[in-house]
Amino acid sequence: MKPSLQLKFSQQLTMTPQLQQAIKLLQLSTLDLQQEIQEALDSNPLLESLENESRDDRNQSESDSETAGASASASENTETQINGEKDGSDQMDSHEALENKELPDDLPVDTSWDEYLGSSSAPTKMVGTNPDDDFIYQGETVESIQDHLMWQTEMTHFSETDKSIAIAIIDSVDESGYLTVSAEEILESLDDAEIELDEVECVLKRIQRFDPVGAAARSVQECLLVQLQQFDENTPWLEQARSLIEEHSDLISSKDYRTLMRKTRLKEDQLREVMRLLKTLNPRPGSVVSAREPEYVIPDVNVYKKKGIWTVELNNEALPALSVNETYAQLSKTTKNPNDSQYIKSHLQEAKWFIKSLESRNETLLKVSHCIVAKQREFFEQGPEKMQPMVLNDVAEMVDMHESTISRVTTQKYMHTPRGIFELKYFFSSHVSTDSGENCSSTAIRAFIKKMVADEPSHKPLSDSKIAQMLAEQGINVARRTIAKYRESLNIPPSNQRKSLV
């Protein structure tokens, strides 16, 4: 074959730096975006926050007003002294009174208490403080179960040997409050030949009576028995409760009440009283002392009803408004150094790209939120049972964007509504056909299941088959295994574990 030249026309998408930055900002959550904006402000002198600018102007105006007030006050005091109109001039001077042998009952003072209190109704502002820094949240103290037990150990009269044993025990306690190792393993970890196993058991029993009672227990059975030991011996049904835990803990966990009544020879009303006593116990003592820090969600959009119309607005308070520093931008025209001019121009272009990418992100987020609210209007009006089936492709067609773009803009983005704060992906769900020919959202079916379980009688909970039958009566045909899958996603146990006599 001979070599030849051919001319072809083709189209391809080029990932420019601007497009890459826009895609990156689009998929960031609000907290991550705040960090990204702060990094851009720190690295680019041509980029500034309007919030900081307005704050500086406000502080400057307050400083000017205070200076003017102080000058006026000083001028007034000087004029008073010149005119000789100072209050209390007819009274004796303090220095003259001290030279006299007899002191009067009331010495002259510059001001009276009434005048002082009247002129000091508001606290004096400290010099150099920012009014926006008042009452800044400093965070809450987070304490783990180990810290809580260690604090009580320090307050207990332990010998040095017993204290070392207590520290080894507390270090082996998990977040639920249970001991994760045996007493023999604790003895081996101490590596002290003089310490015996009985001494470890003795210290362990003392720790188990710390607050919360039952902490450092090796099993649920031991944890509940330790808690029952704190009850008064005259407590009704105390002996029966101990017997149930010691001999029939497996039947209690499986909630096989019929077998329990047969083996313990207790009647139903008697067993109900025993179970009511057991419900006062805490099988997870570590949950009393939580070590998890609270997780806060900053909503990206706010949805509210105004004059009968659902309105969608961006949460502008979550992100600062950015602009280009015009003072620095003008330096690119006046500076004579070409390197400085190029430096300013490059950062000026980066600042403009960054601001444009943020505007594109906000515009896309607002479009998608409008589509969600328009599609799920019945959800906002009547609740999750009226959630309509919707997939990413439905919104992509409405806003004329690619489905991947919708997926990015709905990930880790939250909507504040009168019904709570929801992630945008919450409003997307598959559909199930109904007898009327319409479609029902899987989210709505989960809401139906949750409501049915909440209203079921505790002594006779609904089975998955019964729930499927009740939904079929409403025209929603769902298989039993689908009900079981939805129930598990809601963390609802099966019917035999939901049964209760109390």
C-alpha positions in Angstrom: 0.0 0.0 0.0 1.2 3.5 -0.8 1.3 6.2 1.8 -1.4 8.8 1.4 -2.8 11.8 3.2 -6.5 11.9 4.3 -8.6 14.6 5.9 -11.0 13.5 8.6 -13.4 15.5 10.8 -14.1 14.2 14.4 -15.4 15.5 17.7 -13.9 14.7 21.1 -14.3 16.0 24.6 -11.2 17.5 26.1 -10.9 17.7 29.9 -9.7 21.2 30.3 -8.4 22.4 33.7 -11.6 24.6 34.0 -13.8 21.6 33.4 -11.9 19.4 35.8 -12.2 22.1 38.5 -16.0 22.4 37.8 -16.5 18.7 38.1 -14.4 18.5 41.3 -16.4 21.3 43.0 -19.7 19.8 41.8 -19.2 16.5 43.7 -17.9 18.0 47.0 -20.0 18.2 50.1 -20.6 21.6 51.8 -17.9 20.9 54.5 -15.4 19.8 51.9 -16.2 22.8 49.7 -15.7 25.2 52.6 -12.2 23.7 53.0 -11.5 24.0 49.3 -12.6 27.6 49.3 -10.4 28.4 52.3 -7.4 26.9 50.5 -8.2 28.9 47.4 -8.4 32.1 49.5 -5.1 31.3 51.2 -3.2 30.5 48.0 -4.7 33.2 45.6 -4.3 36.9 46.7 -6.6 38.0 43.9 -9.5 36.1 45.5 -11.3 37.5 48.5 -14.4 36.8 50.6 -17.1 39.5 50.6 -18.0 38.3 54.1 -14.6 39.3 55.5 -14.7 42.6 53.6 -18.1 43.6 55.0 -17.0 42.5 58.5 -13.9 44.7 58.3 -16.0 47.7 57.2 -18.4 47.1 60.1 -15.6 46.9 62.6 -14.0 50.1 61.2 -17.3 52.0 61.5 -17.8 50.8 65.0 -14.3 51.9 65.9 -14.8 55.3 64.4 -18.1 55.8 66.3 -16.4 54.8 69.6 -13.5 57.2 68.9 -16.0 60.0 68.2 -17.9 59.2 71.3 -14.8 59.2 73.5 -13.7 62.5 72.0 -17.1 64.1 72.7 -17.0 62.8 76.3 -13.5 64.2 76.9 -14.5 67.6 75.4 -17.6 67.7 77.6 -15.5 67.0 80.8 -13.0 69.7 79.8 -15.7 72.3 79.3 -17.3 71.4 82.6 -14.0 71.9 84.5 -13.3 75.2 82.7 -16.7 76.6 83.5 -16.4 75.5 87.1 -19.8 73.7 87.0 -18.5 70.5 88.6 -21.2 68.8 90.7 -20.5 68.8 94.5 -18.1 71.8 94.4 -19.5 73.1 97.6 -18.5 69.9 99.5 -15.2 69.3 101.3 -12.3 67.9 99.2 -11.1 64.4 100.2 -7.5 65.5 100.8 -8.7 68.3 103.1 -11.0 65.9 105.0 -8.1 63.5 105.6 -6.0 66.4 107.2 -8.8 67.1 109.7 -9.0 65.2 112.9 -12.8 64.8 112.6 -13.9 63.1 109.4 -17.4 63.8 108.1 -19.8 60.9 107.7 -20.0 61.3 103.9 -16.8 61.9 102.0 -17.1 63.5 98.6 -16.9 61.2 95.6 -16.7 61.8 91.9 -20.0 60.0 91.2 -22.9 58.5 93.1 -23.9 54.8 92.8 -27.0 55.7 90.9 -25.0 57.7 88.4 -22.6 54.8 88.0 -25.2 52.2 87.5 -27.2 54.4 85.2 -24.2 55.0 82.9 -23.0 51.4 83.0 -26.2 49.6 81.8 -24.2 47.8 79.1 -20.8 46.1 79.6 -17.8 47.9 78.3 -16.4 46.3 75.2 -12.9 45.0 75.6 -10.3 46.6 73.3 -9.1 44.4 70.5 -12.0 42.0 70.6 -14.2 41.1 67.7 -18.0 41.2 68.3 -18.5 38.2 66.0 -16.2 36.1 68.3 -18.6 36.4 71.3 -20.1 33.1 72.4 -18.1 31.0 70.0 -19.0 27.3 70.4 -15.9 25.6 71.9 -17.1 22.0 71.4 -18.4 19.6 74.0 -16.4 17.3 76.1 -16.4 13.8 74.7 -15.7 11.0 77.3 -15.2 7.3 76.5 -16.3 4.5 78.7 -12.6 3.9 79.5 -12.1 7.5 80.7 -15.3 7.3 82.8 -14.1 4.1 84.5 -10.5 5.3 84.9 -11.8 8.5 86.6 -13.7 6.3 89.2 -10.6 4.2 89.6 -8.6 7.3 90.6 -11.3 8.1 93.2 -11.2 4.6 94.7 -8.8 3.4 97.4 -6.9 0.8 95.4 -3.5 -0.5 96.3 -0.7 -0.1 93.7 -1.2 -3.8 92.7 -4.9 -3.6 92.5 -4.7 -0.3 90.6 -2.5 -1.9 87.9 -5.0 -4.7 87.6 -7.9 -2.2 87.3 -6.0 -0.4 84.5 -5.5 -3.6 82.6 -9.2 -4.5 82.9 -10.4 -1.0 81.8 -8.1 -1.1 78.8 -9.8 -4.3 77.7 -13.4 -2.8 77.8 -15.0 -2.1 74.5 -17.5 0.7 73.6 -20.5 -1.4 74.6 -19.0 -1.8 78.1 -18.0 -5.5 77.9 -14.7 -7.1 78.8 -13.1 -8.5 75.6 -10.6 -10.8 77.3 -10.8 -13.4 80.1 -9.4 -13.0 83.6 -6.6 -15.4 82.8 -5.5 -13.3 79.8 -5.4 -10.2 82.1 -3.3 -12.1 84.6 -0.8 -13.1 81.9 -0.6 -9.5 80.6 0.4 -8.2 84.1 3.5 -10.4 84.1 3.7 -10.4 87.9 4.2 -13.8 89.6 2.9 -12.5 92.9 -0.6 -11.6 91.5 -3.1 -14.5 91.6 -6.3 -15.1 89.6 -8.5 -14.5 92.7 -7.1 -11.0 93.1 -8.0 -10.2 89.4 -11.5 -11.5 90.0 -11.9 -9.4 93.1 -10.8 -6.2 91.3 -13.1 -7.1 88.4 -16.1 -7.3 90.7 -15.3 -3.9 92.1 -15.1 -2.4 88.7 -18.4 -4.0 87.6 -20.1 -2.0 90.4 -18.8 1.3 89.1 -21.0 3.6 87.1 -22.5 2.4 84.8 -23.3 -0.8 86.8 -22.5 -3.9 84.8 -19.5 -2.4 82.9 -16.6 -4.8 82.4 -18.9 -7.8 82.3 -17.9 -10.8 80.2 -21.4 -11.6 78.9 -24.9 -10.2 78.8 -25.9 -12.7 81.4 -23.2 -11.5 83.9 -24.0 -7.9 83.1 -27.7 -8.2 83.9 -27.0 -10.3 87.1 -24.7 -7.6 88.4 -27.4 -5.0 87.8 -29.9 -7.1 89.6 -27.6 -7.3 92.7 -28.1 -3.6 93.1 -31.9 -4.0 93.7 -33.3 -4.3 97.2 -34.0 -7.8 98.2 -37.6 -7.0 98.8 -38.1 -6.0 95.2 -41.1 -8.0 93.7 -40.2 -10.7 91.2 -36.5 -10.3 91.9 -35.8 -14.0 92.5 -37.8 -15.0 89.4 -35.8 -12.5 87.3 -32.5 -13.9 88.5 -33.7 -17.4 87.8 -34.7 -16.5 84.2 -31.3 -15.0 83.5 -29.3 -17.8 85.0 -31.2 -20.7 83.6 -33.3 -19.5 80.6 -31.3 -16.6 79.0 -31.5 -18.3 75.6 -35.3 -18.4 75.7 -35.4 -14.8 76.7 -33.3 -13.7 73.8 -35.5 -15.7 71.4 -38.7 -14.5 73.1 -40.1 -18.0 73.4 -42.6 -17.0 76.1 -44.7 -20.2 75.8 -41.7 -22.4 76.6 -40.7 -20.0 79.4 -44.1 -20.3 81.1 -44.0 -24.1 80.8 -40.5 -24.4 82.3 -40.8 -21.8 85.0 -44.5 -22.6 85.8 -45.3 -18.9 85.7 -48.6 -17.6 84.4 -48.7 -15.1 81.6 -49.4 -12.1 83.9 -46.6 -13.2 86.3 -44.1 -13.6 83.4 -45.2 -10.2 82.2 -44.2 -8.6 85.6 -40.8 -10.4 85.5 -40.2 -9.1 82.0 -41.2 -5.6 83.0 -38.5 -5.8 85.7 -35.9 -7.1 83.2 -36.7 -4.2 80.8 -35.4 -1.8 83.4 -31.9 -3.2 83.0 -29.4 -2.0 80.4 -27.7 -4.8 78.4 -25.3 -2.2 76.9 -23.9 -0.2 79.8 -21.3 1.5 77.6 -24.1 3.3 75.7 -24.7 5.5 78.8 -21.2 7.0 78.2 -21.0 7.8 74.5 -17.6 8.5 73.0 -18.9 9.3 69.5 -18.7 12.9 68.4 -21.9 14.4 67.0 -22.1 14.6 63.3 -23.5 17.8 61.9 -25.1 18.2 58.5 -25.1 21.6 56.7 -28.0 21.7 54.2 -27.2 23.0 50.8 -30.7 24.1 49.9 -33.7 25.2 51.9 -37.3 24.2 50.9 -40.3 25.9 52.4 -43.9 26.8 51.5 -44.6 30.4 50.9 -48.1 31.6 50.0 -49.1 28.0 49.0 -46.1 27.6 46.7 -43.1 25.4 47.5 -39.9 27.6 47.2 -36.3 26.4 46.8 -33.4 28.5 47.8 -29.7 27.9 48.2 -28.3 28.1 51.7 -26.0 31.1 51.1 -25.0 31.2 54.8 -23.1 27.9 54.4 -20.6 29.3 51.8 -19.0 32.7 51.6 -19.5 35.0 48.6 -16.3 35.4 46.6 -15.1 38.2 44.4 -11.9 39.4 42.7 -9.8 41.9 44.5 -9.9 44.9 42.2 -7.0 46.7 43.9 -4.6 43.9 43.1 -6.2 43.3 39.7 -5.3 46.9 38.6 -1.7 46.4 39.5 -1.3 44.2 36.5 -1.7 47.3 34.3 0.5 49.6 36.3 3.4 47.4 37.3 6.5 47.7 35.2 8.0 44.3 36.2 6.9 41.7 33.6 7.2 38.8 36.1 4.9 40.6 38.6 2.4 41.4 35.8 2.3 37.7 34.7 1.9 36.6 38.3 -1.1 38.8 38.8 -2.7 37.9 35.5 -2.4 34.2 36.1 -3.9 34.4 39.6 -6.6 36.7 38.3 -7.6 34.1 35.7 -7.6 31.4 38.3 -9.8 33.5 40.6 -12.3 34.1 37.8 -12.4 30.3 36.9 -12.9 29.4 40.5 -15.8 31.9 40.9 -17.4 30.7 37.7 -17.1 27.0 38.8 -18.8 27.9 42.0 -21.6 29.7 40.2 -22.0 26.7 37.9 -22.2 24.3 40.8 -24.8 26.4 42.6 -26.9 26.8 39.4 -26.8 23.0 38.7 -27.7 22.3 42.4 -30.6 24.7 42.2 -32.0 23.2 39.0 -31.9 19.6 40.3 -33.5 20.7 43.6 -36.3 22.4 41.7 -36.9 19.2 39.7 -37.0 17.1 42.9 -39.5 19.4 44.6 -41.7 19.5 41.6 -41.7 15.7 41.2 -42.1 14.9 44.9 -44.7 17.6 45.8 -46.9 15.0 47.4 -44.1 13.9 49.7 -43.8 17.4 51.1 -47.5 17.7 51.4 -48.5 14.3 52.9 -45.4 12.4 53.9 -43.1 9.5 52.8 -46.1 7.3 52.0 -46.7 9.5 49.0 -43.1 9.4 47.6 -43.1 9.0 43.8 -40.7 6.7 42.0 -37.9 8.6 40.4 -34.5 7.7 39.0 -31.5 9.8 38.0 -32.4 9.6 34.3 -35.8 11.3 35.0 -34.0 14.4 36.4 -31.3 14.3 33.7 -33.9 14.6 31.0 -35.7 17.4 32.8 -32.6 19.6 33.2 -30.9 18.4 30.0 -27.8 17.1 31.6 -25.9 13.8 31.7 -27.0 11.2 34.3 -23.4 11.1 35.8 -23.7 14.9 36.5 -27.0 14.3 38.4 -25.3 11.6 40.4 -22.5 13.9 41.4 -24.7 16.8 42.3 -27.0 14.6 44.5 -24.1 12.9 46.4 -23.5 14.3 49.9 -25.9 17.2 49.2 -28.7 17.8 51.7 -32.1 19.5 51.6 -33.6 21.2 54.6 -37.4 20.7 54.4 -40.3 21.1 56.9 -40.2 17.3 57.3 -36.5 17.2 58.2 -33.1 17.2 56.5 -32.7 14.6 53.7 -29.9 13.8 51.3 -30.9 14.4 47.7 -30.4 10.8 46.9 -33.2 10.0 49.4 -35.8 11.1 46.8 -34.6 8.6 44.2 -36.0 5.1 44.3 -37.2 2.3 42.1 -40.9 1.5 41.5 -43.3 -1.3 42.0 -46.4 -1.8 39.9 -49.8 -1.6 41.5 -53.2 -3.0 40.5 -54.4 0.4 39.3 -51.6 0.4 36.7 -49.6 3.1 38.5 -46.2 2.8 40.1 -45.4 2.9 43.8 -42.0 4.0 45.1 -39.9 1.6 47.1 -39.4 4.4 49.7 -43.1 4.6 50.1 -43.3 0.9 50.6 -40.7 1.1 53.3 -42.7 3.9 55.0 -45.8 1.7 54.9 -43.8 -1.2 56.5 -42.5 1.1 59.2 -45.9 2.4 60.0 -47.5 -1.0 60.1 -44.8 -2.3 62.5 -45.2 0.7 64.7 -49.0 0.1 65.0 -48.9 -3.7 65.4 -49.8 -5.3 68.7 -46.7 -6.2 70.8 -48.0 -9.6 71.7 -48.8 -10.6 68.1 -46.4 -8.8 65.7 -47.0 -8.9 61.9 -45.2 -11.4 59.9 -43.7 -10.6 56.5 -46.4 -12.6 54.8 -49.1 -10.7 56.7 -47.5 -7.3 55.7 -47.4 -8.4 52.1 -51.1 -9.4 52.3 -52.0 -6.0 53.8 -50.2 -4.1 51.1 -51.9 -6.3 48.5 -55.2 -5.1 49.9 -54.1 -1.5 49.1 -53.3 -2.5 45.6 -49.5 -2.9 46.1 -48.3 -6.3 45.1 -45.0 -7.0 46.8 -43.4 -10.4 47.3 -42.7 -11.7 50.9 -38.9 -11.8 50.2 -39.1 -8.2 49.1 -40.8 -7.2 52.3 -38.1 -9.0 54.2 -35.4 -7.1 52.3 -37.1 -3.8 53.0 -37.6 -4.6 56.6 -33.9 -5.5 57.1 -32.9 -2.2 55.4 -35.0 -0.4 58.1 -33.2 -2.4 60.9 -36.5 -4.0 61.9 -36.1 -7.5 63.5 -38.3 -10.4 62.4 -41.7 -10.9 64.0 -40.5 -13.6 66.5 -38.0 -11.1 67.9 -40.5 -8.2 68.1 -42.9 -10.2 70.2 -43.2 -8.9 73.8 -45.4 -9.4 76.8 -44.8 -5.9 78.2 
